Amino acid sequence: MGLKGPEAARDFVARRLMARLLGYLRKQPEQNFLKMLRVVQLFAILERHKRHAAGLARIFRENEVLRAYMTRLLREVHPNVQQRLGYNWFINAMVLGIPRQERLSQELGINVPNFLLIDPTSACNLACEGCWAGKYPQRHSLEFTTLDRLCTEAKELGIYWIVFSGGEPLLYKQLFDLMARHNDMAFMAFTNGTLIDEKVADRIIEVGNFSPAISLEGFEERTDARRGRGVFARVSRAMDLLRERGAVFGVSITITRENMEEVTSDAFIDFLIEKGVTYGWLFHYIPIGRNPNPDLMVTVEQRAYLAERIPYIRSHRPIQLADFWNDGELTCGCIAGGRRYLHITAKGDIEPCAFVHFATDNIEGKSLLEILRSPVLAAFKKRQPFDENLLRPCPVIDVPGALREIVAETGARPTHPGAETVLEGPIAEFLDRRSQDWARVSAPIWERRKLRKAVSQ
């Protein structure tokens, strides 16, 4: 499955040109960023990547917020991080990796994802209330040889982006060894941030190809209420250390009914920007894991507000936020089940999603290609998208009947006690009602978006 002929030659030339341009970016960021986009247009394999590069160049010239965002990255990020993380993610994982994934998907009749979500360990130094991973036993860890093999096999399929979760990924002692060994890949980790001290911050710069996404629930009172006393102060200090060294880092925010207004307020967004945060993952609370509580889910009215508020922030503040469920329009529906990613637990179970705790396969004794043929992943593939209204992408909270069908059809087993509560009982009944309410509220929003898109074309 290796690259051959013109494809290999094109990749070689593109890599050389991009590496040279990245070296000049800090000197003249605006001019050289546009040159880099022209190189992408020239060498991109997929027509949509050419269009995206042209569109990004146009927006960069016309949008002061985006220009300030990119200039900030190019001036403030450490050169080693620019060369390794920026290059690996933008060129290897996106421009060159995605076309290979799509070609192999067609040839093999399976989904080859853009990235893998892997738990190196289920151990954690905190016990956050409502943690989605809180019911996994904390004794599991993947062998280094298994992680090394997964990275190698991923690259053979064109996957150059690995995301770590857990547990707390930074408790895995050989994590930095793994990232250094695979220095042509881009790595990210969802981390509670409490283990990032001066030494760890220095190692992040040294390895270059790693970006932590630090968990927050809002300001000090809300963060400490869920994560423990003093956590906010430790995390705030960690962000200072990362900013001072020129790391690229983000935040991971679980949005609940209680903190929705705070974490999307101007004051909190400005706080993140001042701390040096460049991106954020926003996850609506789902009642799974430790002490699931449906009352913490955002209301349908709050979700409708988020559907408008997050795009506004993206276009008016120098920070990029991904609203994991409301951005279904951008991702053309659910990204799980191997379509864009899958989840490998610290026990090696292959889950279609971080929030779907059911599996039919385990990585032990199987190649990555073999697990991509998993029955549960195939069941996802044939149903995606789960609804033509792309504001309803999720088979857990938006189309829960689909998840019941998938589990029944494949015989997928729960990966921890209590996972089945999203399929039957009071929590499942709540999700059914909430999905129906959201279908009603989201329908006119979706129709307006389709109309705007049609007019713009």
Salt bridges, closest charged atoms under 4 A:
GLU76 OE1 - ARG72 NE 4.00
GLU102 OE2 - ARG48 NH2 2.19
GLU107 OE2 - ARG103 NH1 3.10
ASP119 OD2 - HIS343 NE2 2.89
ASP148 OD1 - ARG181 NE 2.85
ASP148 OD1 - HIS182 NE2 2.61
GLU153 OE1 - ARG149 NH1 3.36
ASP177 OD1 - ARG203 NH2 3.93
ASP184 OD1 - LYS155 NZ 2.99
GLU198 OE2 - ARG237 NH2 3.45
ASP202 OD1 - ARG245 NE 2.59
GLU217 OE2 - ARG226 NH1 3.22
GLU217 OE2 - ARG227 NE 2.69
ASP240 OD1 - ARG243 NH1 3.02
ASP240 OD1 - LYS275 NZ 2.89
GLU262 OE1 - ARG222 NE 3.13
ASP266 OD1 - ARG309 NH2 2.72
ASP266 OD1 - ARG317 NH2 3.48
ASP270 OD1 - ARG317 NE 2.97
ASP323 OD1 - HIS284 NE2 2.79
ASP327 OD2 - ARG314 NH1 2.88
GLU329 OE1 - ARG449 NH1 3.03
ASP349 OD1 - ARG413 NH2 2.71
GLU351 OE1 - HIS343 ND1 2.74
ASP361 OD1 - LYS366 NZ 2.33
ASP387 OD2 - ARG392 NH1 2.65
ASP398 OD1 - ARG303 NH1 2.75
GLU405 OE1 - ARG383 NE 3.35
GLU409 OE2 - LYS382 NZ 3.01
GLU409 OE1 - ARG383 NH2 2.65
ASP432 OD2 - ARG404 NH2 2.85
ASP437 OD1 - ARG440 NH2 3.92
GLU447 OE2 - LYS450 NZ 3.41
